Amino acid sequence: MAGLIPAGAAMTSAYSAAAVLGEDLTGSELLGGLAASGMTTGSALAILPLARLMSRRGRRPGLLVGYLVAAIGATLCMLAAVTGWYPLLIPGMLGVGSGNAANLAARYAAADLAPEVGRARAIGTLVWASTIGAVVGPSIGFGPAKSLASSVGTSELAGPYMFATALFLTAALVVGRWLRPDPLVVAGGVGGSDTSEGRHLIDAARTLAVSATGRLAVLSMVVGHVVMVGVMTMTPLHLREGAHQLKIIGLVISLHIIGMYACAPIVGWLADRLGPLTVLAVGGMILFAGSEMAGRTRPEDSLGIFVGLFLIGLGWSFGLIASSALLVDEFDGPERVRVQGLADVGMTAAGALAGVGSGVFVTFSDYATLAHGSALVGLFPTAAVLTMRLRARRRNRLTS
């Protein structure tokens, strides 16, 4: 938890500034959205190597490497803002994505030693630990950090990345120094003998292919991330079109992050009490409501965006925690780490495509249409759970 707080602040500070910085450097909304999507692309690229490292040596080495690479990435983004050279921003955000991959893997560390009945609550509690840092990250990045950068005579958008670099290094120090004993080692999940990331992915895919519950969990993660990333990536530019100040943009992103993380312990408790499938279905309905509200708000207004982005974050939290709990319950040992890695690869890769695709989509259409389409996609978990339960009832009637 202590490592996730600075890492969460670093990640959201870097992400919230990326689209604005990219557009400032190039004058293109498309390239601004491409820069922001670099974080999810980098996360997708980093997840399998980190999962392989964790399956062989434990959670601590994987998290440490992830945060150190992210610190290097944030430094490159800062240099892009200082020099005005856009090509530095893309590899920088790819590096920041490694920190996001580490944050995603950390939630499974919470479940490594948790009792079976409380696994969802344990995952939710660790996700909640990201709230403090994740919420204040955009506000500080667009506030005091921006002012600090201006005071030293450099671009104000270098500030969020100065802030992110320092905090990723802090997270690496905390994890490397104090995450002992390693939870995955104690849980007996270390000992994978994979020789390559490709082998790791193939084994995970074969394991997942025979599990209907596992497939539902992974697909629900993917859908939630697509909706969340697609709408959130273009929201800063939508608000900027309505002449909102950077502080308002930062507050919108902060409220969105509150929705993603602040209610996580309650979501975990609900998943333990009502079952992950029920929580998954409710999450899909929340994603639909939030996307529709954002899509029906004009650029010059902000209330609908505030509420809509909060609900999208909350729906994402319902889906992520419920899906993660399903995977932990469904698989054991090194097999669990492989499937978790594959799930996060699918989720972040889809998010990366959503980030790039949202920029292209808005270029040729508009933000409202993007949000309405995302609302329909967000209903997939609800429809899938209802279909699964109807089929189960039908089988029970046939056998009774």
C-alpha positions as CSV (number, residue, x, y, z in Angstrom):
1,M,0.0,0.0,0.0
2,A,2.8,2.4,0.8
3,G,4.4,1.8,-2.6
4,L,1.1,2.2,-4.5
5,I,0.3,5.7,-3.1
6,P,3.3,7.4,-4.8
7,A,3.2,5.2,-7.8
8,G,-0.5,6.0,-8.3
9,A,0.1,9.7,-8.0
10,A,3.0,9.5,-10.5
11,M,1.0,7.5,-13.0
12,T,-2.1,9.8,-13.1
13,S,0.0,12.9,-13.1
14,A,1.9,11.7,-16.2
15,Y,-1.2,10.4,-17.9
16,S,-3.4,13.5,-17.4
17,A,-0.8,15.8,-18.9
18,A,0.1,13.6,-21.9
19,A,-2.8,14.5,-24.3
20,V,-2.5,18.2,-23.6
21,L,1.3,18.2,-23.9
22,G,1.1,16.1,-27.1
23,E,-1.4,18.5,-28.7
24,D,0.7,21.6,-27.6
25,L,3.8,20.2,-29.2
26,T,2.2,19.1,-32.5
27,G,-1.1,21.1,-32.8
28,S,-2.9,17.8,-33.5
29,E,-5.6,16.2,-31.3
30,L,-4.8,12.8,-32.9
31,L,-1.1,13.0,-31.9
32,G,-2.2,14.2,-28.4
33,G,-4.4,11.2,-28.0
34,L,-1.6,9.0,-29.4
35,A,0.8,10.3,-26.7
36,A,-1.8,9.5,-23.9
37,S,-2.4,6.0,-25.3
38,G,1.3,5.4,-25.0
39,M,0.8,4.6,-21.3
40,T,-1.6,1.7,-22.0
41,T,0.6,0.5,-24.8
42,G,3.7,0.5,-22.6
43,S,1.7,-1.3,-19.9
44,A,0.7,-4.0,-22.4
45,L,4.3,-4.5,-23.5
46,A,5.6,-4.7,-19.9
47,I,3.1,-7.0,-18.4
48,L,4.4,-10.4,-19.8
49,P,8.0,-9.7,-19.0
50,L,7.1,-8.6,-15.4
51,A,4.7,-11.6,-15.0
52,R,7.5,-14.0,-16.1
53,L,9.9,-12.3,-13.7
54,M,7.4,-12.6,-10.9
55,S,6.6,-16.3,-11.6
56,R,10.4,-17.1,-11.4
57,R,11.5,-14.7,-8.6
58,G,8.5,-13.2,-6.8
59,R,6.4,-10.1,-6.7
60,R,9.1,-7.7,-5.3
61,P,11.6,-8.0,-8.2
62,G,8.8,-7.5,-10.8
63,L,7.3,-4.4,-9.0
64,L,10.8,-2.9,-8.5
65,V,11.7,-3.2,-12.2
66,G,8.3,-1.8,-13.3
67,Y,8.7,1.3,-11.2
68,L,12.3,2.0,-12.2
69,V,11.5,1.8,-15.9
70,A,8.5,4.1,-15.3
71,A,10.8,6.7,-13.7
72,I,13.0,6.6,-16.8
73,G,9.9,7.1,-18.9
74,A,8.7,10.1,-16.9
75,T,12.1,11.7,-17.3
76,L,11.9,11.4,-21.1
77,C,8.5,13.0,-21.0
78,M,9.9,15.9,-19.0
79,L,12.6,16.3,-21.5
80,A,10.0,16.4,-24.3
81,A,8.2,19.2,-22.5
82,V,11.5,21.1,-22.0
83,T,12.9,20.7,-25.5
84,G,9.6,20.8,-27.4
85,W,10.5,17.5,-29.1
86,Y,7.4,15.3,-29.5
87,P,9.3,12.1,-30.4
88,L,10.6,11.9,-26.8
89,L,7.1,11.9,-25.5
90,I,6.1,8.6,-27.0
91,P,8.9,6.4,-25.6
92,G,8.5,8.3,-22.4
93,M,4.8,7.4,-22.0
94,L,5.6,3.8,-23.0
95,G,8.0,3.7,-20.0
96,V,5.4,5.2,-17.7
97,G,3.2,2.3,-18.8
98,S,5.6,0.0,-17.1
99,G,4.6,1.6,-13.8
100,N,0.9,1.0,-14.6
101,A,1.7,-2.7,-15.3
102,A,3.4,-2.9,-11.9
103,N,0.4,-1.3,-10.2
104,L,-1.9,-3.8,-11.9
105,A,0.2,-6.7,-10.7
106,A,0.3,-5.4,-7.2
107,R,-3.4,-6.0,-6.7
108,Y,-2.7,-9.8,-7.1
109,A,-0.1,-9.5,-4.4
110,A,-2.9,-8.7,-2.0
111,A,-4.6,-12.0,-2.8
112,D,-1.5,-14.1,-2.6
113,L,-1.8,-14.6,1.2
114,A,-5.5,-13.7,1.7
115,P,-8.0,-16.3,3.0
116,E,-10.3,-17.7,0.3
117,V,-13.4,-16.0,1.6
118,G,-11.8,-12.5,1.8
119,R,-9.8,-12.5,-1.5
120,A,-12.1,-9.9,-3.3
121,R,-11.9,-7.6,-0.2
122,A,-8.1,-7.9,-0.1
123,I,-7.9,-7.0,-3.8
124,G,-10.3,-4.1,-3.2
125,T,-8.3,-2.8,-0.3
126,L,-5.1,-2.7,-2.2
127,V,-6.8,-1.0,-5.2
128,W,-8.2,1.5,-2.7
129,A,-4.6,2.2,-1.5
130,S,-4.0,3.8,-4.9
131,T,-6.8,6.4,-4.3
132,I,-4.8,8.9,-2.3
133,G,-2.0,9.2,-4.8
134,A,-4.1,8.7,-7.9
135,V,-6.5,11.4,-6.9
136,V,-4.0,14.1,-5.9
137,G,-1.7,13.3,-8.9
138,P,-3.5,15.3,-11.6
139,S,-4.3,18.1,-9.2
140,I,-0.7,18.5,-8.0
141,G,0.6,17.9,-11.5
142,F,-1.5,20.7,-13.0
143,G,-1.2,22.9,-9.9
144,P,1.9,23.1,-7.7
145,A,4.1,21.0,-10.0
146,K,3.2,23.2,-13.0
147,S,4.0,26.3,-11.0
148,L,7.3,24.9,-9.9
149,A,8.3,24.2,-13.5
150,S,7.4,27.7,-14.5
151,S,9.3,29.2,-11.6
152,V,12.6,27.5,-12.8
153,G,12.1,28.9,-16.3
154,T,10.9,25.7,-18.1
155,S,7.6,24.6,-19.7
156,E,4.8,24.4,-17.2
157,L,3.9,20.9,-18.6
158,A,7.3,19.6,-17.5
159,G,6.0,19.9,-13.9
160,P,3.8,16.8,-13.9
161,Y,6.7,14.7,-15.1
162,M,9.2,16.1,-12.6
163,F,6.6,15.1,-10.0
164,A,6.1,11.6,-11.6
165,T,9.8,10.8,-11.8
166,A,10.4,11.5,-8.1
167,L,7.4,9.5,-7.0
168,F,8.1,6.5,-9.2
169,L,11.6,6.4,-7.6
170,T,10.0,6.6,-4.2
171,A,7.7,3.7,-5.0
172,A,10.7,1.6,-6.2
173,L,12.5,2.4,-2.9
174,V,9.6,1.4,-0.7
175,V,8.9,-1.9,-2.5
176,G,12.6,-2.9,-2.9
177,R,13.4,-2.1,0.7
178,W,10.3,-3.3,2.6
179,L,8.2,-5.8,0.7
180,R,9.6,-8.7,2.7
181,P,8.9,-11.5,2.8
182,D,7.8,-11.7,-0.8
183,P,4.0,-12.7,-0.8
184,L,4.2,-14.8,-3.9
185,V,7.2,-16.8,-2.6
186,V,5.3,-17.4,0.7
187,A,2.2,-18.5,-1.2
188,G,4.1,-21.0,-3.2
189,G,3.5,-19.4,-6.6
190,V,7.1,-19.1,-7.6
191,G,8.8,-21.7,-9.7
192,G,7.7,-21.1,-13.3
193,S,10.1,-22.6,-15.8
194,D,9.1,-20.6,-18.9
195,T,11.9,-19.9,-21.3
196,S,10.2,-17.0,-23.1
197,E,7.3,-14.6,-23.0
198,G,5.8,-16.4,-26.0
199,R,5.7,-19.7,-24.1
200,H,4.3,-18.0,-21.1
201,L,1.5,-16.6,-23.2
202,I,0.7,-19.9,-24.9
203,D,0.5,-21.8,-21.7
204,A,-1.8,-19.1,-20.2
205,A,-4.0,-19.1,-23.3
206,R,-4.4,-22.9,-23.1
207,T,-5.3,-22.8,-19.5
208,L,-7.8,-20.1,-20.0
209,A,-9.4,-21.7,-23.1
210,V,-10.9,-24.5,-21.0
211,S,-12.4,-22.2,-18.3
212,A,-15.7,-20.4,-19.1
213,T,-15.4,-18.4,-15.9
214,G,-11.9,-17.4,-16.7
215,R,-12.8,-16.3,-20.2
216,L,-15.7,-14.2,-18.8
217,A,-13.4,-12.6,-16.3
218,V,-10.8,-11.6,-18.9
219,L,-13.3,-10.4,-21.5
220,S,-15.0,-8.3,-18.8
221,M,-11.6,-6.7,-17.8
222,V,-11.0,-5.9,-21.4
223,V,-14.4,-4.3,-21.9
224,G,-14.2,-2.2,-18.8
225,H,-10.7,-0.9,-19.7
226,V,-11.7,-0.1,-23.3
227,V,-14.7,2.0,-22.1
228,M,-12.6,3.7,-19.4
229,V,-9.5,4.5,-21.5
230,G,-11.5,5.4,-24.6
231,V,-13.6,8.0,-22.9
232,M,-11.0,9.3,-20.4
233,T,-8.3,9.8,-23.1
234,M,-10.4,12.3,-25.0
235,T,-12.2,14.0,-22.1
236,P,-9.3,16.6,-21.5
237,L,-9.5,17.7,-25.1
238,H,-13.3,17.8,-25.0
239,L,-13.2,20.1,-21.9
240,R,-10.5,22.2,-23.5
241,E,-12.7,22.7,-26.5
242,G,-15.2,24.2,-24.0
243,A,-12.5,26.7,-22.8
244,H,-12.2,25.0,-19.4
245,Q,-9.0,25.8,-17.4
246,L,-6.3,23.1,-16.8
247,K,-7.3,23.0,-13.1
248,I,-10.9,22.0,-14.0
249,I,-9.5,19.3,-16.3
250,G,-7.3,18.0,-13.4
251,L,-10.3,18.0,-11.1
252,V,-12.4,16.0,-13.6
253,I,-9.6,13.4,-13.9
254,S,-9.2,13.3,-10.1
255,L,-12.9,12.6,-9.6
256,H,-12.7,9.9,-12.2
257,I,-9.8,8.3,-10.3
258,I,-11.9,8.6,-7.1
259,G,-14.5,6.5,-8.8
260,M,-11.9,4.0,-9.9
261,Y,-10.3,3.5,-6.5
262,A,-12.0,5.0,-3.5
263,C,-14.9,2.6,-3.3
264,A,-12.8,-0.5,-4.0
265,P,-13.0,-2.0,-0.5
266,I,-16.8,-1.8,-0.6
267,V,-16.8,-3.3,-4.1
268,G,-14.6,-6.2,-2.7
269,W,-16.9,-6.7,0.2
270,L,-19.9,-6.8,-2.1
271,A,-18.1,-9.4,-4.3
272,D,-17.4,-11.6,-1.3
273,R,-21.0,-11.3,-0.1
274,L,-23.1,-11.3,-3.3
275,G,-20.6,-13.1,-5.6
276,P,-18.3,-11.7,-8.2
277,L,-20.7,-12.4,-11.1
278,T,-23.4,-10.2,-9.6
279,V,-20.9,-7.4,-9.1
280,L,-19.7,-7.8,-12.6
281,A,-23.2,-7.4,-14.0
282,V,-23.8,-4.3,-11.9
283,G,-20.5,-2.8,-13.1
284,G,-21.6,-3.1,-16.7
285,M,-24.8,-1.1,-16.0
286,I,-22.7,1.6,-14.2
287,L,-20.4,1.9,-17.2
288,F,-23.4,2.4,-19.5
289,A,-24.9,5.1,-17.3
290,G,-21.6,7.0,-16.9
291,S,-20.7,6.9,-20.6
292,E,-24.2,8.1,-21.6
293,M,-24.0,11.0,-19.1
294,A,-20.6,12.1,-20.4
295,G,-21.8,11.9,-24.0
296,R,-24.8,14.1,-23.3
297,T,-22.8,16.9,-21.8
298,R,-21.7,19.8,-24.1
299,P,-18.1,20.9,-24.1
300,E,-18.8,24.2,-22.3
301,D,-20.6,22.4,-19.4
302,S,-18.8,20.3,-16.8
303,L,-21.3,18.8,-14.3
304,G,-22.3,15.9,-16.6
305,I,-18.7,15.2,-17.3
306,F,-17.8,15.2,-13.6
307,V,-20.6,12.7,-12.8
308,G,-20.2,10.6,-15.9
309,L,-16.4,10.2,-15.5
310,F,-17.0,9.3,-11.8
311,L,-19.5,6.6,-12.8
312,I,-17.2,5.2,-15.5
313,G,-14.4,4.9,-12.9
314,L,-16.8,3.2,-10.5
315,G,-18.0,0.8,-13.2
316,W,-14.4,0.0,-14.0
317,S,-13.7,-0.7,-10.3
318,F,-16.7,-3.1,-10.1
319,G,-15.5,-5.0,-13.2
320,L,-11.8,-5.1,-12.3
321,I,-12.2,-6.3,-8.7
322,A,-14.9,-8.9,-9.6
323,S,-12.9,-10.2,-12.5
324,S,-9.7,-10.4,-10.5
325,A,-11.5,-12.3,-7.8
326,L,-12.8,-14.8,-10.3
327,L,-9.3,-15.4,-11.7
328,V,-7.9,-15.9,-8.2
329,D,-10.7,-18.4,-7.3
330,E,-10.4,-20.3,-10.6
331,F,-6.6,-20.9,-10.8
332,D,-3.8,-21.9,-8.5
333,G,0.0,-21.8,-8.2
334,P,2.2,-20.7,-11.2
335,E,-0.7,-21.3,-13.5
336,R,-2.5,-18.4,-11.7
337,V,0.4,-16.0,-12.3
338,R,0.4,-16.9,-16.0
339,V,-3.3,-16.3,-16.5
340,Q,-3.2,-13.1,-14.5
341,G,-0.4,-11.9,-16.8
342,L,-2.4,-12.8,-19.9
343,A,-5.5,-11.1,-18.5
344,D,-3.6,-7.9,-17.9
345,V,-2.0,-8.0,-21.3
346,G,-5.4,-8.4,-22.9
347,M,-6.8,-5.6,-20.8
348,T,-4.0,-3.1,-21.4
349,A,-3.6,-4.0,-25.1
350,A,-7.3,-3.3,-25.6
351,G,-7.0,-0.1,-23.7
352,A,-4.1,1.0,-25.8
353,L,-6.1,0.4,-29.0
354,A,-9.0,2.2,-27.4
355,G,-6.8,5.2,-26.6
356,V,-5.5,5.4,-30.2
357,G,-8.8,4.6,-31.7
358,S,-10.6,7.2,-29.6
359,G,-8.3,9.9,-31.0
360,V,-9.0,8.7,-34.6
361,F,-12.7,8.4,-33.9
362,V,-13.1,11.9,-32.5
363,T,-11.1,13.3,-35.4
364,F,-13.7,12.0,-37.9
365,S,-16.7,12.1,-35.6
366,D,-17.2,13.7,-32.1
367,Y,-16.8,13.0,-28.4
368,A,-20.6,12.4,-27.9
369,T,-20.7,9.6,-30.4
370,L,-17.6,8.1,-28.9
371,A,-19.2,8.1,-25.4
372,H,-22.6,6.7,-26.7
373,G,-20.8,3.8,-28.5
374,S,-18.7,3.1,-25.3
375,A,-21.9,2.9,-23.3
376,L,-23.2,0.0,-25.5
377,V,-19.8,-1.8,-25.2
378,G,-19.9,-1.4,-21.4
379,L,-23.1,-3.5,-21.2
380,F,-21.2,-6.7,-22.3
381,P,-20.5,-8.0,-18.7
382,T,-24.2,-7.5,-17.8
383,A,-25.4,-9.4,-20.9
384,A,-22.8,-12.1,-20.5
385,V,-23.7,-12.8,-16.8
386,L,-27.4,-12.8,-17.6
387,T,-26.8,-15.2,-20.5
388,M,-24.7,-17.5,-18.3
389,R,-27.3,-17.6,-15.6
390,L,-30.2,-18.3,-18.0
391,R,-28.3,-21.2,-19.5
392,A,-27.6,-22.6,-16.1
393,R,-31.3,-22.4,-15.2
394,R,-32.2,-24.1,-18.5
395,R,-29.7,-26.9,-17.8
396,N,-31.1,-27.4,-14.3
397,R,-34.7,-27.6,-15.7
398,L,-33.6,-30.2,-18.2
399,T,-31.8,-32.4,-15.6
400,S,-34.6,-32.1,-12.9
